[in-house]
């Protein structure tokens, strides 16, 4: 439709705009069409888009008028003040659409309140901005002089990057008297120039001709291109072989096997005899790459595949074929075979992993980019569309950043102590049928951070060490495990320093930094220190370092290193000496004296027994001593035959290994009853009642101590079962042992032991108070005298504070 508006007709413009709107707006399609020439200058008017869409200029801004392009959004813009669509940047049709006959820019016009979407198509029209081009600067043709008139010789045509009329080429041959130019139109392949012989050639007159072939396009203004045509006139045959067609078109799939038939050419020659025999060959215009890909049978004219045909390398081959007879001179016929290669899904996708950020620290944030991945497929269409996926159930994912480009990012938190390395498989699969795929393996190493402190197997250890150990003795080994790696898992040990009274804990023990071995720096004394409690710290080498503590309770076990010590008014010397006066009238069982002794040790080492050593003579002594009470009493009535002066040697012995002992000498003088000092008598008489009272008190005291001791033994057994599940396995020089607690005696008697205050060395906790009662089991008749049932009882207790 052509509309012309002339000035002088007021209604002509309105009529023109109305008809133009009807022309560009397709009813029912919702699409607006404009056109613009390529290479238009910036600001070139394209159309009144707001008016054509029926929108008021005042509502463009309030309704958020905007334009989106599926191709390139910066080529066209809309002036919101006047609603005009104009050229914003250079438009090159050849760059935008190539050789496509139609070229359009698709726009989406969007307005809100209410939401409306309009589709606008702007056709980019071609202008003649590209000249015709020949592939060579000179074409050479050899022609026999015997060729007949109207013989045809094909020439290579020119090409033009434009389309439509601008690419419609016309050819012109320079003026000469031998040839004219004919044009052959190839199906969808443009025009093909051919030389036609109009005058017979004579090699002797003109052995060589030089012509100029000029190609002119149909654009305004028009452009031209030219090539020189050099003709060599040869002497030979009168009839040249001819093909039934000048151009053959063949379609074939890629990847055909060698020797696959492409086409079977058939030429004819009207001559007879040897001049009719023909030989097929590739023209000199055929490049070497085509000669490698295809093979022609000289005798039959069969063209077969000779090498790998790959659509991705090249999808069309133009093969120029000559057929030459065997006449003298030989005549040549020409044709062109156009081989179009069709695509097959023969290329697997390619996966390329770049920019690896490895290793990944286990405390990396979610969303951290680990690697960049690109995929590609050399096939075309659906065969070249690639979808990428990742191994499932892993803390990573693929994020598409652009077409065929992905980022491998962290999807959830990492823990090196759980999984230290991931083998990720990236799979790329194309859309062909059947589909092809490719994989790439990405090894992601998780780098360690110091997030685990060293851990001891127990929070507290109990160690038993005998006293009097040698200085520097190894008493225990602590060991902590750190789940981290390398430097973060290298553990060092140290003593948690505390002051214990006036001394520091490091004066008692030390800890080897690497092995965790605990050493006693000085001999330990059970009588001075029964429990030493301290902490050992394990610390790793990470940044920042982490650590934890463990508590060690070192019980110092007693050894028999203290001999019994006599108590009372004894004359000190090699042995204690005491003097007593005894009336001859006393009866059997009368207590003459009592030997008292204590032992600084504890347990069996402090359990004392008393024994009356026999006199030098063979006379039986009228006295005996209580095995565990130390009471010296008469065994019978005293008579006149008993000597006045009796010397009694009492041996006091503990139950240690080896046993230690002391001796007490009691000098007993026998006097008549009237000769006893009154004061002594009164003391003796007055001492009987308190002694009996003391026995009664001791009975109750023994019962109470037994009850408390039984509860204590039960508590200690439970404590040992839960806290001392196993002893140290390695060789410890101080040979720890376990104390034996006894709360009852077979004979119901208790030996006397000192009460003493003991200090417990602890790094943190206050002193503890325990009551430990020891009751030996005594076989019957082990005392020096008979009648152990008459012995008084003494409590044996060790009070530990």
C-alpha positions in Angstrom: 0.0 0.0 0.0 1.4 3.4 -1.0 0.1 6.6 0.6 1.1 10.0 -0.6 0.2 13.2 1.3 0.6 16.5 -0.4 0.5 19.9 1.3 -2.6 21.9 0.5 -5.0 19.1 1.5 -5.8 19.5 5.2 -7.4 16.1 5.6 -4.7 14.3 3.7 -2.5 14.0 6.7 -5.2 12.5 9.0 -6.2 10.1 6.3 -2.6 9.1 5.8 -2.0 8.4 9.5 -5.2 6.4 9.8 -4.4 4.3 6.8 -0.8 3.8 8.1 -2.0 2.7 11.5 -4.4 0.2 9.8 -1.4 -1.0 7.7 1.0 -1.6 10.6 -1.6 -2.9 13.2 -2.8 -6.4 12.4 -6.2 -6.9 13.9 -6.4 -9.8 16.3 -2.6 -10.3 16.4 -1.8 -7.7 18.9 1.4 -6.9 17.0 2.7 -3.6 15.7 5.1 -3.5 12.8 7.7 -0.8 11.9 10.7 -0.8 9.6 14.0 1.0 9.8 17.0 1.0 7.6 20.3 -0.4 8.9 23.1 2.0 9.6 20.5 4.7 10.5 21.9 7.5 12.6 21.2 8.0 16.2 17.8 9.6 16.8 16.3 8.4 13.5 12.5 8.3 13.7 11.0 4.8 13.7 7.4 5.4 14.7 5.0 7.0 17.1 4.6 4.0 19.2 2.5 5.5 22.0 0.0 7.0 19.5 -0.1 3.8 17.5 -0.8 1.7 20.6 -3.6 4.1 21.7 -1.8 5.4 24.8 -1.9 9.0 26.0 1.5 10.7 26.4 0.5 11.9 29.9 0.1 8.3 31.2 3.4 6.9 29.9 5.3 7.7 33.0 2.6 7.0 35.6 1.9 3.6 34.0 5.6 2.8 33.9 5.9 2.6 30.2 8.9 0.4 29.3 10.3 -1.5 26.4 12.1 -4.9 26.6 13.9 -6.6 23.7 14.6 -10.3 23.3 17.6 -9.5 21.1 19.5 -6.4 21.9 17.7 -3.8 24.1 20.1 -0.9 23.3 19.4 -0.6 19.6 16.0 1.2 19.9 14.6 3.6 22.6 11.4 5.4 23.3 11.1 9.1 24.2 8.6 9.2 27.0 7.9 12.9 26.4 6.6 12.4 22.8 6.1 8.6 22.6 8.4 8.3 19.6 10.4 5.2 18.9 13.9 6.1 17.6 17.3 4.6 16.8 19.6 4.6 19.8 22.7 2.9 18.4 24.2 1.5 15.2 22.2 -1.3 13.6 24.2 -3.6 11.3 21.8 -6.0 9.6 24.5 -8.4 8.5 25.8 -8.6 12.1 22.3 -9.0 13.5 20.8 -11.5 11.1 23.6 -12.6 8.7 22.3 -13.8 5.3 18.7 -14.3 6.6 16.2 -12.9 4.2 14.1 -11.5 7.0 15.6 -9.5 9.9 13.5 -8.1 12.7 13.9 -6.7 16.2 11.2 -8.0 18.6 10.1 -5.5 21.3 7.8 -6.0 24.2 6.0 -2.8 25.4 4.8 -3.2 29.0 2.5 -0.7 30.9 1.0 -1.1 34.3 -2.2 0.0 35.9 -3.6 -2.1 34.4 -0.9 -4.4 33.1 -0.8 -4.6 29.3 1.8 -6.2 27.0 2.2 -5.2 23.4 4.4 -6.9 20.9 6.2 -4.7 18.4 8.3 -5.9 15.5 10.7 -3.6 13.9 12.0 -4.8 10.5 15.6 -3.9 9.8 15.8 -3.2 6.1 19.0 -3.8 4.2 21.0 -1.0 2.6 23.7 -1.6 0.0 26.7 -1.3 2.2 28.7 -4.3 1.0 30.3 -4.7 -2.5 30.4 -7.9 -4.5 33.6 -10.0 -3.8 35.4 -12.7 -5.8 37.4 -15.4 -4.0 40.4 -15.0 -6.4 41.8 -12.1 -8.3 42.3 -14.1 -11.5 40.5 -17.1 -13.1 42.4 -19.2 -15.6 40.6 -21.3 -18.3 42.1 -23.6 -20.9 40.0 -24.0 -24.1 40.8 -26.0 -27.2 40.6 -24.1 -30.5 38.5 -26.8 -31.9 35.6 -26.1 -29.5 32.4 -25.4 -31.3 30.4 -22.3 -31.2 28.1 -22.0 -28.2 30.5 -24.0 -26.1 30.0 -23.0 -22.4 32.7 -22.5 -19.8 31.6 -21.9 -16.2 33.2 -19.1 -14.2 33.3 -18.7 -10.4 30.7 -16.1 -9.4 31.0 -13.3 -6.8 29.3 -13.1 -3.4 27.6 -10.2 -1.6 27.0 -10.0 2.1 23.8 -8.0 1.6 20.4 -9.5 0.9 17.5 -9.0 -1.4 17.9 -6.5 -4.2 21.2 -5.4 -2.7 22.6 -8.9 -3.2 21.1 -9.5 -6.6 24.3 -9.5 -8.8 24.5 -8.8 -12.5 27.6 -9.7 -14.4 29.3 -7.8 -17.3 32.1 -9.1 -19.4 34.6 -6.7 -21.0 34.1 -6.1 -24.7 35.7 -8.9 -26.9 34.9 -10.6 -30.2 35.0 -14.3 -29.0 32.9 -14.6 -25.9 29.6 -13.4 -24.5 28.4 -13.9 -20.9 25.4 -16.0 -20.0 23.9 -16.3 -16.5 22.6 -19.6 -15.0 20.4 -19.3 -11.9 21.1 -22.0 -9.3 18.3 -23.1 -7.0 18.6 -21.0 -3.9 22.3 -20.5 -4.7 22.3 -17.3 -6.7 23.5 -16.8 -10.2 26.3 -18.6 -12.0 28.3 -16.8 -14.8 29.2 -18.8 -17.9 31.3 -17.9 -20.9 29.7 -18.8 -24.3 31.9 -19.1 -27.3 30.6 -16.9 -30.2 33.5 -17.1 -32.5 35.8 -19.9 -33.3 39.2 -19.7 -31.7 42.5 -19.9 -33.5 45.4 -20.6 -31.3 47.9 -19.4 -33.9 46.3 -16.0 -34.0 45.3 -15.6 -30.4 47.0 -18.1 -28.1 45.9 -16.2 -25.0 42.9 -13.9 -24.2 42.5 -11.7 -21.1 39.0 -10.6 -20.1 37.5 -8.7 -17.2 34.4 -9.9 -15.4 32.6 -7.3 -13.4 29.8 -8.0 -10.9 27.3 -5.3 -9.9 24.8 -5.5 -7.1 21.3 -4.1 -7.2 21.6 -1.6 -4.4 21.3 2.2 -4.6 24.0 3.3 -4.9 25.4 0.2 -6.6 28.7 -1.4 -5.8 30.9 -3.4 -8.1 33.6 -6.0 -8.0 35.8 -7.5 -10.7 38.1 -10.4 -11.6 40.5 -11.1 -14.4 39.7 -14.1 -16.7 42.8 -15.5 -18.4 42.0 -17.9 -21.3 44.6 -20.2 -22.8 43.7 -21.4 -26.2 44.7 -25.0 -26.8 44.9 -27.2 -29.9 42.7 -30.4 -29.8 39.2 -32.1 -30.1 36.0 -31.0 -31.8 33.4 -32.5 -29.3 33.7 -32.2 -25.6 32.0 -34.5 -23.2 28.9 -33.1 -21.6 26.9 -33.7 -18.3 23.1 -33.9 -18.3 23.1 -31.2 -15.7 25.6 -28.4 -14.9 24.9 -28.5 -11.1 24.1 -31.5 -9.0 22.8 -31.2 -5.4 23.4 -34.0 -2.9 22.5 -34.4 0.8 24.3 -36.8 3.0 24.7 -37.4 6.8 28.0 -36.9 8.4 30.2 -39.8 9.7 29.7 -41.9 6.6 32.1 -44.7 6.2 34.9 -44.5 3.6 34.0 -45.6 0.1 30.3 -44.6 0.7 28.9 -43.5 -2.7 28.0 -39.8 -2.8 26.9 -39.5 -6.5 27.4 -41.3 -9.8 28.2 -38.8 -12.5 27.5 -39.7 -16.1 28.8 -37.6 -19.1 28.3 -38.3 -22.8 30.6 -37.5 -25.8 29.2 -37.5 -29.4 32.5 -38.5 -30.8 33.4 -42.1 -31.6 36.3 -44.4 -30.9 39.0 -43.2 -28.6 37.7 -39.7 -28.7 34.5 -41.0 -26.9 36.4 -42.5 -24.0 36.4 -40.2 -21.0 38.3 -39.7 -17.8 36.7 -38.0 -14.7 38.7 -35.8 -12.5 38.4 -33.0 -10.0 38.8 -29.5 -11.5 41.9 -27.4 -10.7 39.4 -25.2 -8.8 38.9 -27.9 -6.1 41.0 -27.1 -3.0 43.2 -29.8 -1.4 40.9 -30.3 1.6 38.0 -31.5 -0.7 40.4 -33.8 -2.6 41.2 -35.4 0.8 37.6 -35.8 1.7 36.3 -37.2 -1.5 37.6 -39.6 -4.2 36.4 -39.8 -7.8 36.7 -42.8 -10.0 38.3 -41.8 -13.2 36.5 -44.4 -15.3 33.0 -44.6 -13.8 32.5 -41.0 -12.5 31.6 -42.3 -9.0 32.4 -39.8 -6.2 32.9 -41.6 -2.8 33.8 -40.6 0.7 37.5 -40.9 1.3 37.9 -39.3 4.7 36.0 -38.4 7.9 33.1 -36.1 7.1 32.2 -33.9 10.0 29.3 -31.5 10.0 31.0 -29.4 12.7 34.0 -28.9 10.5 32.0 -28.0 7.3 28.4 -28.5 6.3 28.6 -27.9 2.5 31.1 -28.9 -0.1 31.3 -27.4 -3.7 33.1 -29.9 -6.0 34.0 -28.9 -9.5 34.3 -32.0 -11.8 35.9 -32.2 -15.2 35.4 -35.0 -17.7 38.1 -35.2 -20.4 37.9 -37.4 -23.4 40.9 -39.2 -24.8 41.0 -37.5 -28.2 43.8 -35.5 -29.6 43.6 -32.9 -28.3 41.3 -34.0 -25.4 38.1 -32.2 -24.8 36.8 -31.3 -21.3 33.3 -31.0 -19.9 32.4 -29.4 -16.6 29.8 -29.7 -13.8 29.5 -28.7 -10.1 28.4 -31.1 -7.3 27.0 -29.4 -4.2 27.2 -31.8 -1.2 25.2 -30.7 1.8 26.2 -32.4 5.1 23.4 -33.2 7.6 24.1 -33.2 11.3 24.0 -36.3 13.5 24.4 -36.5 17.3 28.0 -37.7 17.2 29.6 -35.3 19.6 29.5 -35.8 23.3 29.3 -32.6 25.4 32.6 -31.3 26.8 32.9 -30.3 30.4 35.7 -27.8 31.4 36.4 -27.1 35.0 38.3 -23.9 35.7 39.2 -21.5 38.5 39.3 -24.2 41.2 39.4 -22.6 44.7 40.8 -25.6 46.5 41.0 -26.7 49.2 37.8 -25.5 50.8 38.0 -24.7 54.5 35.4 -26.6 56.6 34.1 -23.3 58.0 33.5 -21.8 54.5 30.2 -19.9 54.2 27.2 -21.4 52.3 27.3 -20.0 48.8 31.1 -20.0 48.5 32.1 -20.5 44.8 34.4 -23.6 44.5 34.9 -23.8 40.8 33.6 -22.5 37.4 32.3 -25.0 35.0 31.6 -24.6 31.3 29.9 -27.1 29.0 29.7 -27.2 25.2 28.6 -29.4 22.3 29.7 -29.1 18.8 26.5 -30.5 17.4 23.6 -28.2 16.3 20.0 -27.9 17.1 18.7 -30.2 19.8 21.9 -32.3 19.5 23.8 -29.3 20.8 21.6 -28.4 23.7 23.3 -29.4 26.9 21.9 -29.9 30.4 24.3 -30.1 33.4 23.8 -32.0 36.6 25.8 -32.9 39.8 26.2 -36.0 42.0 23.3 -36.1 44.4 23.3 -36.0 48.3 26.4 -33.8 48.6 26.8 -30.3 50.2 27.4 -28.7 46.8 25.2 -27.5 43.9 25.5 -26.1 40.4 24.2 -22.6 39.8 23.7 -21.5 36.2 25.3 -18.1 35.6 24.9 -17.9 31.8 24.1 -20.2 28.9 26.3 -23.3 29.3 28.2 -21.7 32.2 27.8 -22.8 35.8 29.3 -22.1 39.2 30.0 -24.9 41.7 29.0 -23.5 45.1 28.8 -24.7 48.6 25.2 -25.7 49.5 25.5 -26.7 53.2 28.1 -26.7 56.0 31.2 -28.9 55.8 32.8 -31.0 58.6 36.3 -32.3 57.8 36.2 -34.7 60.8 33.2 -36.4 59.1 34.2 -36.3 55.5 37.6 -34.9 54.5 37.3 -35.1 50.7 34.5 -35.2 48.1 34.6 -36.7 44.7 32.1 -34.7 42.6 30.9 -35.9 39.2 29.6 -33.3 36.9 27.5 -34.8 34.1 26.6 -32.9 30.9 23.9 -34.5 28.7 22.8 -33.3 25.3 19.3 -33.3 23.8 20.0 -35.7 20.9 18.3 -39.1 20.4 19.9 -41.1 21.8 21.5 -38.5 24.0 25.2 -38.4 24.7 26.9 -37.4 27.9 30.2 -36.6 29.4 31.5 -36.4 32.9 34.1 -34.5 34.8 35.4 -35.4 38.2 36.2 -32.6 40.7 38.1 -33.6 43.8 37.2 -31.1 46.6 39.5 -31.4 49.6 38.2 -30.0 52.8 40.8 -28.0 54.7 40.9 -28.3 58.4 40.3 -25.5 60.8 40.9 -25.7 64.5 37.4 -26.4 65.7 38.0 -29.4 68.0 39.7 -29.2 71.4 41.8 -32.1 72.6 39.6 -34.6 74.6 40.7 -37.0 77.3 39.1 -40.4 77.6 38.1 -39.6 81.2 37.5 -36.4 83.1 39.4 -37.7 86.1 42.0 -40.3 86.8 42.9 -42.0 90.1 46.6 -43.0 90.5 48.1 -45.1 93.4 51.7 -44.5 94.2 53.8 -46.0 97.0 55.6 -43.5 99.2 59.3 -43.2 99.2 59.5 -43.2 95.4 62.7 -42.2 93.8 62.8 -38.6 92.4 61.8 -38.3 88.8 59.8 -41.4 88.9 57.1 -41.9 86.2 53.8 -42.3 87.9 51.2 -42.0 85.1 50.7 -41.0 81.4 47.8 -38.8 80.2 46.7 -38.9 76.6 44.3 -36.7 74.8 42.9 -37.1 71.3 42.2 -34.2 68.8 39.9 -34.9 65.9 41.6 -32.1 63.8 44.5 -32.7 61.4 48.2 -31.7 61.2 49.1 -28.8 63.4 45.6 -28.5 64.7 45.8 -32.0 66.1 49.3 -31.8 67.6 48.7 -31.9 71.3 51.1 -30.6 74.0 50.6 -31.1 77.8 51.3 -28.9 80.7 50.7 -28.7 84.4 48.0 -26.3 85.6 50.0 -24.4 88.2 48.5 -23.9 91.6 49.9 -22.9 95.0 49.5 -25.6 97.7 50.1 -23.8 100.9 53.6 -22.3 100.6 54.7 -24.5 97.7 53.7 -24.7 94.1 52.3 -27.8 92.4 55.2 -27.9 90.1 57.5 -28.7 93.0 55.7 -32.0 93.4 55.1 -33.2 89.9 56.0 -32.4 86.3 54.4 -33.2 82.9 56.3 -34.0 79.7 55.0 -31.7 77.0 54.9 -34.2 74.2 54.4 -37.6 75.7 52.0 -36.6 78.5 54.1 -38.6 81.1 53.6 -37.4 84.7 56.7 -37.5 86.9 57.1 -37.2 90.7 59.9 -34.7 91.3 60.6 -35.8 94.9 59.9 -38.7 97.2 56.4 -38.7 98.5 55.6 -39.3 102.2 52.3 -40.9 103.1 52.5 -39.6 106.6 52.8 -36.1 105.2 50.7 -36.3 102.1 48.1 -38.9 101.4 46.3 -37.4 98.4 47.8 -35.0 95.7 45.1 -33.6 93.4 46.1 -31.5 90.3 45.1 -30.8 86.7 46.9 -31.4 83.4 46.1 -29.2 80.5 46.1 -30.6 76.9 46.5 -27.9 74.2 46.6 -28.1 70.4 48.8 -26.1 68.1 46.0 -24.5 66.1 45.3 -20.8 65.7 43.7 -19.9 68.0 44.7 -22.9 70.2 42.1 -25.0 72.0 42.5 -27.0 75.1 40.9 -29.0 77.9 41.9 -30.2 81.4 41.9 -33.5 83.2 42.1 -34.1 86.9 44.6 -36.5 88.5 44.1 -37.8 92.0 47.3 -39.4 93.2 46.9 -41.5 96.4 50.2 -42.0 98.3 50.1 -45.6 99.6 51.8 -46.3 102.9 54.9 -48.4 103.4 56.2 -49.8 106.6 58.9 -47.2 107.2 58.1 -46.2 110.8 58.8 -48.4 113.9 56.4 -48.4 116.9 57.0 -45.7 119.5 56.3 -46.2 123.2 54.0 -43.8 125.1 54.0 -43.0 128.8 56.6 -42.5 131.5 59.3 -44.7 130.0 63.0 -44.2 130.6 64.3 -43.7 127.0 67.4 -45.7 126.0 67.9 -48.8 124.0 64.4 -49.7 125.2 61.8 -48.1 127.5 62.0 -49.0 131.2 59.1 -48.7 133.8 59.0 -49.8 137.4 56.0 -51.3 139.1 55.3 -52.6 142.7 53.0 -55.6 143.0 51.6 -57.1 146.2 52.0 -60.8 146.6 48.4 -61.1 147.7 46.9 -60.2 144.3 45.0 -62.9 142.5 45.2 -64.2 139.0 44.3 -61.7 136.3 45.4 -58.7 138.2 46.6 -55.9 135.8 50.0 -54.9 136.8 50.9 -52.4 134.1 50.0 -51.4 130.5 52.4 -50.9 127.7 51.2 -48.2 125.2 52.8 -47.6 121.8 51.9 -46.0 118.5 53.1 -46.4 114.9 53.2 -43.4 112.5 52.2 -45.6 109.6 48.7 -46.6 108.8 46.7 -49.7 108.1 48.4 -53.0 108.7 51.7 -51.2 109.0 50.3 -49.4 112.1 48.6 -52.5 113.6 50.6 -53.3 116.7 50.9 -56.5 118.7 52.5 -57.1 122.1 54.6 -60.2 123.1 56.3 -61.0 126.4 59.7 -62.3 125.8 60.7 -65.3 127.9 63.2 -64.7 130.8 66.7 -66.1 130.6 65.9 -68.7 133.2 63.5 -71.6 132.5 61.2 -70.5 135.4 57.7 -69.9 134.1 56.8 -66.2 134.5 53.7 -65.5 136.6 52.8 -62.6 134.2 51.5 -62.4 130.6 50.8 -59.5 128.2 47.6 -58.9 126.1 48.4 -59.5 122.4 46.7 -56.3 121.3 46.0 -54.4 124.5 49.6 -54.3 125.9 48.1 -55.0 129.4 50.5 -56.9 131.8 48.5 -59.1 134.2 49.2 -62.0 136.5 48.5 -65.5 135.4 48.2 -67.1 138.9 48.5 -66.3 142.6 51.9 -65.2 143.6 53.8 -67.4 146.1 57.0 -67.3 148.0 59.0 -69.0 145.4 58.6 -66.1 143.0 61.6 -63.9 143.1 61.2 -60.4 144.5 62.4 -58.7 141.4 60.8 -59.6 138.1 62.2 -58.2 134.8 59.6 -58.3 132.0 60.6 -57.7 128.3 57.7 -56.7 126.1 58.2 -56.8 122.4 56.0 -54.3 120.4 55.8 -55.2 116.7 53.8 -53.9 113.8 52.4 -56.0 110.9 54.3 -54.5 108.0 56.6 -56.2 105.6 59.2 -56.4 107.0 57.9 -55.9 110.5 59.4 -53.2 112.7 59.5 -53.4 116.5 60.4 -51.8 119.8 61.0 -53.3 123.3 59.8 -52.1 126.7 61.3 -53.3 130.0 59.0 -53.5 133.0 60.7 -54.0 136.4 58.2 -55.6 138.7 59.0 -55.7 142.5 57.0 -58.2 144.6 56.2 -56.8 148.1 54.1 -58.0 151.0 50.6 -56.5 151.2 51.5 -54.5 154.3 54.6 -53.0 152.6 52.6 -51.4 149.7 52.7 -47.6 149.8 49.4 -46.2 150.8 49.4 -43.7 148.1 50.1 -46.4 145.6 47.4 -48.5 147.1 44.9 -45.6 146.9 45.9 -45.0 143.3 45.7 -48.7 142.6 42.3 -49.0 144.2 41.1 -45.8 142.6 42.3 -46.9 139.2 40.3 -50.1 139.2 37.0 -48.4 138.6 38.1 -46.0 135.9 39.7 -49.0 134.1 36.5 -50.9 134.1 34.7 -47.8 133.0 37.2 -47.4 130.2 36.5 -50.9 129.0 32.7 -50.2 128.9 33.3 -47.0 127.0 35.6 -48.8 124.5 32.9 -51.4 123.7 30.5 -48.7 122.7 33.1 -46.8 120.8 34.1 -50.0 118.9 30.5 -50.6 117.9 30.2 -47.0 116.6 33.4 -47.2 114.7 32.5 -50.5 113.1 29.2 -49.0 111.9 30.9 -45.9 110.4 33.7 -48.0 109.0 31.3 -50.3 107.2 29.5 -47.4 105.6 32.9 -46.0 104.6 34.1 -49.3 103.1 30.9 -49.5 101.0 31.3 -45.9 99.8 34.9 -46.5 98.9 34.1 -49.7 97.0 31.4 -47.9 95.0 33.8 -44.9 94.4 36.5 -47.3 93.2 34.2 -49.2 90.9 33.1 -46.0 89.1 36.2 -43.9 89.1 39.1 -46.5 88.9 37.8 -48.8 86.2 41.3 -49.7 85.0 44.9 -49.2 86.1 47.5 -47.6 83.9 48.8 -50.2 81.4 52.4 -49.1 81.1 55.3 -49.8 83.4 55.2 -47.4 86.3 58.3 -47.4 88.5 56.4 -46.7 91.7 54.3 -49.9 91.6 50.9 -48.6 92.8 48.9 -50.9 95.1 45.5 -50.9 96.6 44.9 -50.4 100.4 43.0 -53.1 102.3 40.4 -51.8 104.7 39.3 -54.0 107.7 36.4 -53.1 109.9 36.0 -56.2 112.1 38.2 -58.6 114.0 37.8 -62.4 114.5 38.5 -61.9 118.2 36.6 -58.7 118.5 39.6 -56.7 119.7 41.3 -53.6 118.3 44.9 -52.6 118.5 45.8 -49.1 119.5 47.1 -46.6 116.9 47.7 -43.0 117.1 45.2 -40.4 116.0 46.9 -37.9 113.7 45.9 -35.1 111.4 47.0 -35.6 107.8 47.0 -32.9 105.1 45.7 -33.7 101.6 47.4 -31.7 98.9 44.9 -30.6 96.3 45.2 -28.0 93.6 41.7 -26.8 93.9 39.4 -28.5 96.4 39.5 -28.0 100.2 40.9 -30.8 102.5 38.8 -33.9 102.8 37.9 -35.8 105.9 37.8 -39.6 105.9 37.7 -42.2 108.7 39.6 -45.4 108.0 39.2 -48.2 110.6 41.5 -51.2 110.5 40.6 -54.4 112.4 43.0 -57.3 112.0 41.9 -60.9 112.0 43.8 -62.7 114.7 44.0 -66.5 114.8 43.2 -68.0 118.2 46.1 -68.5 120.6 48.4 -66.1 118.8 49.1 -64.1 122.0 51.8 -64.9 124.5 49.4 -65.7 127.2 46.1 -67.7 127.4 42.6 -66.4 127.9 42.4 -63.7 125.2 38.7 -63.4 126.1 39.7 -61.5 129.2 41.7 -58.9 127.3 40.4 -55.4 127.2 39.8 -53.7 123.8 41.3 -50.6 122.4 40.0 -48.9 119.3 42.3 -48.6 116.3 41.5 -45.7 114.1 43.2 -43.4 111.7 41.5 -40.1 111.2 42.5 -38.4 107.9 41.6 -34.7 107.6 
